[in-house]
């Protein structure tokens, strides 16, 4: 067993590919094949698989490929923790982060690396992600081309699980926060922006995300909705405050945070009207309607009506996340 105290540096390699997994036996071979096909163009590279204690055949399949394998065991496993651990072990000047259910598109890596090398202020680069959604029997339900609607080669306003990064800058800003159960990408992005860097995007296909949707009951959806993962928004906001990058985070997440804060103001105002005794208070309830109207109009203006609804559903979770203290305990086992 190896502790989480840190990893000694060895010979620097040009490119590290970090693949995070949890029960990805249906897609991990496709992911490896697509990555290795692209890496053949480069002299120096490594693949690091970080697994969150899978219970299927993910690790057995991964052992057939030229990679280092690390398994994490702990009380709060997450994608952010997996990427954090992978970054600690990576020796490359550049890191390509992928999930195990992704397929790297031919030709993207070489072009993206050239663009990243030519811009010293760019912390990373993304490309076009397309999704294929399957049912539990692996029948295709739908295809979603250009999931994030990237239309130009420019500075990106987001990035997701697939991300080519300059390791030096990722380490400089503190890397992925291993305490976050979700919302780790915008939280990291805000620290990158706060440090004076940015993320590039290009209009070439980067990945295909193969998304298997299992049938979930109504109560199963509720359980997922109110799991620890749902605390990510509140935790990320709190950590941004502690890290003094709150302004960057707020600008990055304003489509969600403004409706949330208008909800908080509405609730506080209702509590005030209920608790404080004075006459004619019923005449002031229209202000709650005013706050919610502003919230809705703002969401419509930003073409993010989903965020308006999300703020209502995750309101309690956001407050709990602000107050929640993460007790992160984990250990890393080198498998291969």
N, C-alpha and C positions, 0 to 999 in steps of 0.2 A: 504494500500500500504506500501511496505517496500523499503527503499532507498538502493542504492548500496554501502553504507558506510562500510559494514562488518556485520558479524553475530557472536553473542556471542556463546562460546563453551558450550556444555552441556555434558552429560555422553558419554564417548568414547565408540564406538561400534566397533566390530571386523571388519566387512565388510560393506562397503557402495557400492551400485550399482547405478551409475548415468546413466540414459537413457535420451538422448536428442532427441527431436522430432520437426518436423514441418510437419503437414498434413500426419501422418503415420497411418491412420485408417485401412489400409489394413494389416498392419503387427504388430501393437502394442500388440495385444492380444497374438500372437505367441511369441513375445519377452518376455512379462511378464511370460507366462506359462513356458518357457524354463528356465528363471532366477529363478523363485520360486522353480521349481523342484530341482535345484542345491542348493539353499540356505537352503533347508530342512535339509541338513547334518550339518548345523552350528547352534550354539546357538544364537549368537548375529549378527544381520544384519539389514539393512535398504535399502529400495529402494527409490531413489529420481528421479522423472521425471522433467526435465526442458524443457518447451515447448516454442518454438519461435513463439508464437501468431498464433497457428493453426486455420484454418477456417473450418476444417472438424470435424469429431466426435472423434478425438484422445483423447481429455480430458474426454469426456463422457465415453468412454471405459476404460480409465485408472482409473477412480473413482471406478471401480469394484474390484480393486486390493489393497493390503496392501502397500501403498506408500504415500510419500509426493509429492505434486504437486506444482510446481512453474511455473508461466507464465511470460515470458519476453516481454516487449513492448519497442520499441526504434527505433532509426534511422539506426542502423547498426547491425542487428541481424545476428548471425553466429554460426557455430558449436563451435568455440573456446570460444565465449561468453557464450554459454550454459554450456560447461564443466567448465569454470571459475566460474560461478555462482553456479553450482552443487557442486564444490569442497569447496566453502565457507560454504555451509550448511552441508557438509558431516561430520559425527562424527566417521567414521571408521578409524582404523589404516591402512587399505588397501582399495583402491577404484578400482572397476571394471567399466571402461568407456565403454558404448555401445551406438550405434545408434538405433533408434526405428525400423529400418528395418532389424535388426540382430536377429539371433536365436542362443542362447548359446548352445554349444554341451554338451551332458551328460558326466560327469566325468572329464572335463578339469579343472574346478575351484579348486577342492580339491587338485589335483596333482600340479597345478601351484602355489598354495598358499604355499605348503610345500617347493617347490624349492625356492620360493622367500624368505621365512622365514629363509632358511639355508644359504643365501648369503647376508651379510650386505651391500655389495657394489652394489647390484642390485637395481635399482630404479623401475624396473617393469619387466613384462614378457608378451610375446605374444605367440600364437600358430598358427595353420594352419587355414587360412580363405579360404572358398570355396564360390563361387558365383553361384546363380541361377538368370538368367536374364529373365524377363517377358516382354511381350508387354502390352499395355494399357488395354487389356481385360484379363490380368493375364494368358495368355497362355505362357508356357515355350518356350523361344527362344533358350537358350543354357545353359550348365552347365560348370563352370570353376573350376575344383578342384585345391586345393593348389595354390591360386592366386599369392602368393609371392614366390612360389618355395622353401619353407623351407625344408631343407634336413637333418638337424642335430640339436641336442640339443647343443646350443652354444650361443655366444653373437650375438644379432641381429644387423643388420645395418639399421634398420628402425622400425617404428610402425605406425599403422593407427588409425582408430576410435575405434577399440576394443583393450583394453589395461588394464591389471591389474597392479596397481601401488602402491608403498609405499607412503602414503599420506605425511609423514614427509619430504621426499625428494622432492616431487612435490612442496610443499610449500617452501622448502628451496631455490629452484632455481627460484621461482616466479610464478610457475603454467602456465597454458595456457594464452597466451596474448589475452585479449578480443578485442583488436583493429584489429586483423588479420581476414580478410574475408576468407582466405584460407592459405594453407601451414603452418598451425599452428603446425602440428606434427613434421616435421623436425626442425622447429625453437625451439620448446621445447626440442627436442632430443639433439640439439646442446648445449643447456644450461646444460642438464643433463651430457653430455660428458665433458663439460668444467669444471664441478664441481667434476669430477673424478669418476663418476658413469657410469653404463652401463645398457642396456636392455637385458634380456635373451630371448631366444626363445626355444620352444620345438616342437616336431614333432607330437603332438596330435591335433586332430581337435578341434579348439576353437569356431569358429562361422561359421554359414552359413549366407551370406549376400543376402537378397532377394531384387534384384534390378529391379524396374519397370521402363522401358524405354518408356516414352511418345513420340508420334510422334511430331517431331519438324521441322518446316519449315527452309529453308535456312536462311532467315532473323532472325528467332528465334535463330538459332545457332550463328549467328553473334552477336546478342544482348547479348547472354550469354557469348560469348567469350570476349567481350569488356565491360563487366559489372564490378562493383567494385570488385567482387570476383577475377577477373583476376589480380588485383593489388597486390595480396598476396605475390608473389615472390619478388617484389621490396621492399615492406614494411618489409618483414621478413629479408631481407638482411640489410636494414637500421637499424632495431631494434637490429639485432645481432651486428652491429657496435657500437651502443649506449651502449649495454649491455656488451661489451668487450668479446664477444664469437664468433667473426667473423671467427677466424681460424677453430673452431669446426664446424661452420655452413658451411663454404666453403668446408671443407673435407666431410661433410655430403651431400652436394648438388653439388659436383664438376661436375657431369655428365650434369647438366643443366647450371651451372654458367660459366664453361670454354667456351662452345659455345657462351653463351651470351656475355662474355667479348671479345671474338674474333670478334663478330659482332660489338661491340662498337668500337673496334680498327679499324675495316674495315671502318665503317662509318666516324670516325674522320679522317682517312687517305684520304678518298674520298673528304671530305669537305676541308681538307688542300690542296689537289691538285687542287680543283676548285677555291679556294679563293686566294691562294698565286701565284702571277704571276712569272713564270719562264719557260724557254723553255725546250722542251723535256719531259714534265710531263707525256705524254702518255706512256712513257717507264716505269713508276713506277706503273701503274695500275696492273701489274702482281702480286704485293705484296698483293693486295686484294684477288686475286685468291689463293695465297699462304696461307693467313690467313684462308680462308674458307676451303681449302683442309685439313689443320691441324685440324680444327674444326670437319670436317666430319670423318677423320681418327680416331680422339680421340673418337668420338661417336661410331664408328664401333668397336673399340678396347674394349670399355666398354659395348658393346652389347646394346647400347641405341640410336639407330637411331631415335627413336621417340623424344628423347630429342633434337636432332639436328634440327628437323623440328619445335619442340615446341619453341626453342629459336628464330626462325625466326618469328613465329606467335605472340609470346608474347614480342617481343623486345620493342615495343613502350610502352606496358603495364608495363614492368619492369622499364623503365625510369620514367614513370609517378608515379609508386609506390614509387620510391626513393624520389620523390619530394612531394608526396601527404601527407597532414596532416589529420589524422583521427579525426573527431569531434564526439566522442562516447557519446551518451546520452541514458540512458535506465532506466527502473524501473522494479522491481520485485514484482509480486503479488502472495501471497500464496493462492492457490486454495483449497488445502486439507492438 
